[in-house]
Amino acid sequence: MEKSLVKIYCGEGKGKSTASLGRAIVCASEGKDVFMIQFLKGRHTGTLDFLKRLEPEVKVFRFEKMNHYYDELSEAEQQEENINILNGMNFARKVLTIGECDVLILDEVLGLVDLGIIHVSDIIHLIRTKPEEMELILTGRNLPQELVEEADYISQINIVKNNETEV
């Protein structure tokens, strides 16, 4: 089997999750099993309900229980969600250890480092335990310098122009 890559989509712009989802669809169309674990997105059901339509080819997992994004939660709610987020990280470790899929997407996992929920060394450990034939995709706003050497492909998505207005 050929070696699969570690890819990172990062930056301030919107579209990192969308880019990883696009890659998921391409891989699924090639007959690969794809798992996507989403972090910091809460239990917003609209998007999640739509993504569930992609099953069984693309399986989407969220471990958080609150109905709001992480940054909208009180400190007590965030502490509660941290436990659920760590359960999601444990699930990711299990998937990597047993090679349960061909492509694993850890959506917004870099944000967990920004928030101090996990350390960059946790992500490096995930990368280094990945089966050689499994593709691993990481997304998040900020790219820790330590991950640059660990990745095979890094795409930075930035805002060039933003004419959006808040409604």
C-alpha positions as CSV (number, residue, x, y, z in Angstrom):
1,M,0.0,0.0,0.0
2,E,1.1,3.5,-0.7
3,K,1.9,5.9,2.2
4,S,-0.9,8.4,2.8
5,L,-0.3,11.9,3.8
6,V,-0.9,14.1,6.8
7,K,-2.6,17.3,5.6
8,I,-3.4,20.5,7.5
9,Y,-5.9,23.2,6.5
10,C,-5.3,26.3,8.7
11,G,-5.7,30.0,8.7
12,E,-8.1,32.8,9.6
13,G,-10.4,32.4,6.6
14,K,-13.5,30.3,6.4
15,G,-13.5,27.1,4.4
16,K,-11.1,24.8,6.3
17,S,-13.9,22.4,7.3
18,T,-15.4,22.7,3.9
19,A,-12.0,21.8,2.3
20,S,-11.7,18.8,4.5
21,L,-15.2,17.7,3.7
22,G,-14.5,18.1,0.0
23,R,-11.5,15.8,0.4
24,A,-13.8,13.4,2.4
25,I,-16.2,13.2,-0.6
26,V,-13.4,12.6,-3.1
27,C,-12.0,9.8,-0.9
28,A,-15.5,8.3,-0.3
29,S,-16.1,8.3,-4.1
30,E,-12.9,6.2,-4.4
31,G,-14.4,3.6,-2.1
32,K,-12.4,4.7,1.0
33,D,-13.9,4.7,4.5
34,V,-13.9,8.2,5.9
35,F,-14.3,9.3,9.6
36,M,-14.7,12.9,10.5
37,I,-14.5,13.9,14.2
38,Q,-15.6,17.5,14.7
39,F,-14.5,19.6,17.7
40,L,-15.7,23.0,19.1
41,K,-18.9,22.9,17.0
42,G,-21.4,21.9,19.7
43,R,-24.4,19.9,18.8
44,H,-25.8,22.3,16.2
45,T,-28.1,19.8,14.6
46,G,-28.8,21.5,11.2
47,T,-25.3,21.0,9.8
48,L,-24.8,17.7,11.6
49,D,-28.1,16.4,10.3
50,F,-27.1,17.2,6.8
51,L,-23.6,15.6,7.2
52,K,-25.2,12.4,8.5
53,R,-26.8,12.0,5.0
54,L,-23.3,11.1,3.8
55,E,-23.2,8.0,5.9
56,P,-22.2,5.2,5.6
57,E,-19.4,6.5,3.3
58,V,-18.5,9.4,5.5
59,K,-19.1,8.9,9.2
60,V,-19.3,12.1,11.3
61,F,-18.8,12.2,15.0
62,R,-19.3,15.0,17.6
63,F,-18.7,14.3,21.3
64,E,-19.8,17.7,22.6
65,K,-23.2,17.8,24.3
66,M,-24.0,21.5,24.4
67,N,-26.1,23.1,21.6
68,H,-23.8,26.1,21.2
69,Y,-20.3,26.7,19.9
70,Y,-17.6,26.3,22.6
71,D,-16.7,30.0,22.8
72,E,-20.4,30.8,23.5
73,L,-20.4,28.7,26.7
74,S,-20.0,29.7,30.3
75,E,-16.7,28.7,32.0
76,A,-18.6,25.9,33.9
77,E,-20.1,24.6,30.6
78,Q,-16.7,24.7,28.9
79,Q,-15.2,22.6,31.7
80,E,-18.0,20.1,31.2
81,E,-17.4,20.1,27.5
82,N,-13.7,19.6,28.0
83,I,-14.5,16.1,29.3
84,N,-16.5,15.3,26.2
85,I,-13.8,16.8,23.9
86,L,-11.2,14.5,25.5
87,N,-13.5,11.6,24.9
88,G,-13.4,12.6,21.2
89,M,-9.6,12.7,21.3
90,N,-9.6,9.2,22.9
91,F,-11.9,8.0,20.1
92,A,-9.4,9.5,17.6
93,R,-6.6,7.6,19.2
94,K,-8.6,4.4,19.1
95,V,-9.4,4.9,15.4
96,L,-5.7,5.5,14.6
97,T,-4.5,2.5,16.7
98,I,-6.8,0.0,15.1
99,G,-6.8,1.5,11.6
100,E,-10.6,1.7,11.5
101,C,-10.8,3.9,8.4
102,D,-8.8,5.0,5.4
103,V,-9.1,8.7,6.0
104,L,-9.5,10.4,9.4
105,I,-10.4,14.1,9.6
106,L,-9.9,15.9,12.9
107,D,-11.9,19.1,12.3
108,E,-10.9,22.0,14.5
109,V,-8.4,19.9,16.5
110,L,-5.8,22.7,16.2
111,G,-8.3,24.9,18.2
112,L,-8.0,22.5,21.1
113,V,-4.3,23.5,21.4
114,D,-5.2,27.2,21.2
115,L,-7.6,26.7,24.1
116,G,-5.2,24.6,26.2
117,I,-7.5,21.6,26.2
118,I,-4.7,19.5,24.6
119,H,-1.0,20.1,23.9
120,V,0.6,20.1,20.5
121,S,2.5,17.0,21.6
122,D,-0.8,15.2,21.7
123,I,-1.3,15.9,18.0
124,I,2.3,14.9,17.2
125,H,1.6,11.6,19.0
126,L,-1.5,11.1,16.9
127,I,0.4,11.8,13.7
128,R,3.2,9.4,14.6
129,T,0.9,6.6,15.5
130,K,-1.1,6.8,12.3
131,P,-1.0,3.7,10.2
132,E,1.1,4.5,7.1
133,E,-1.7,3.9,4.7
134,M,-4.2,6.1,6.5
135,E,-4.7,9.7,5.4
136,L,-4.9,12.2,8.3
137,I,-6.4,15.7,7.9
138,L,-6.2,18.3,10.6
139,T,-8.0,21.7,10.6
140,G,-7.9,24.8,12.7
141,R,-7.1,28.5,12.8
142,N,-3.6,28.5,14.1
143,L,-0.8,26.2,13.0
144,P,1.7,25.4,15.8
145,Q,5.2,25.6,14.4
146,E,6.0,22.1,15.8
147,L,3.5,20.6,13.3
148,V,5.1,22.0,10.2
149,E,7.7,19.3,10.0
150,E,5.1,16.6,10.9
151,A,2.8,17.4,8.0
152,D,3.2,16.4,4.3
153,Y,0.8,19.1,3.0
154,I,-0.3,22.4,4.6
155,S,-2.9,24.7,3.1
156,Q,-3.4,28.1,4.6
157,I,-6.8,29.7,4.0
158,N,-6.8,33.5,4.7
159,I,-9.2,36.3,4.2
160,V,-8.3,38.6,1.3
161,K,-11.6,40.6,1.4
162,N,-14.6,40.4,3.6
163,N,-17.7,42.4,2.7
164,E,-20.0,40.4,5.0
165,T,-22.2,42.4,7.3
166,E,-23.7,41.1,10.5
167,V,-27.5,40.8,10.5
